[in-house]
Amino acid sequence: MRVNYKYLIATGFIIYASVFMLWSLMTTYGAAYGINAQLVSYVVTALATFFATRFVGATNANAWMYGVCWTLVYIVLDVVFVVPVAGFESLLTSFNFISYGIILLAPIIVTAATELIAPRHVI
């Protein structure tokens, strides 16, 4: 179970940055409210986590570690960037918990699905 720790932290930052840029863009154009904004955010979060999982080459054995660490990076960055502006209560919403859940579970789902789809090499 090899894990590249530089990739572990860097991809956590990239996942957060992609979602943060999305919200900045939606706020700029007045589209940051409502269920559609949340759904778009969930999709972008899932896609960013999917691509990060594929990039680091996560396997079934270490996918949970990537999910947990990326979720922790995401929470820490939320505390650093969001709490000073919107307060700690903003992190205690169902929207954030769903986002954290997506980041936590996506690597596990992606690696499991990849193993199901990939052809098995029998020697």
Buried (B, 14 or more C-beta within 10 A) or exposed (E): EEBEEEBBEBBBBBBBEBBBEBBEEBEEEEEBEEEEBBEBBBEBBBBBBBBBBEEBEBBEEBBBBBBEBBBBBBBEBBEEEBEEEEEEEEBEEEEBEBBBBBBBBBBBBBBEEBEEEEEEEEE
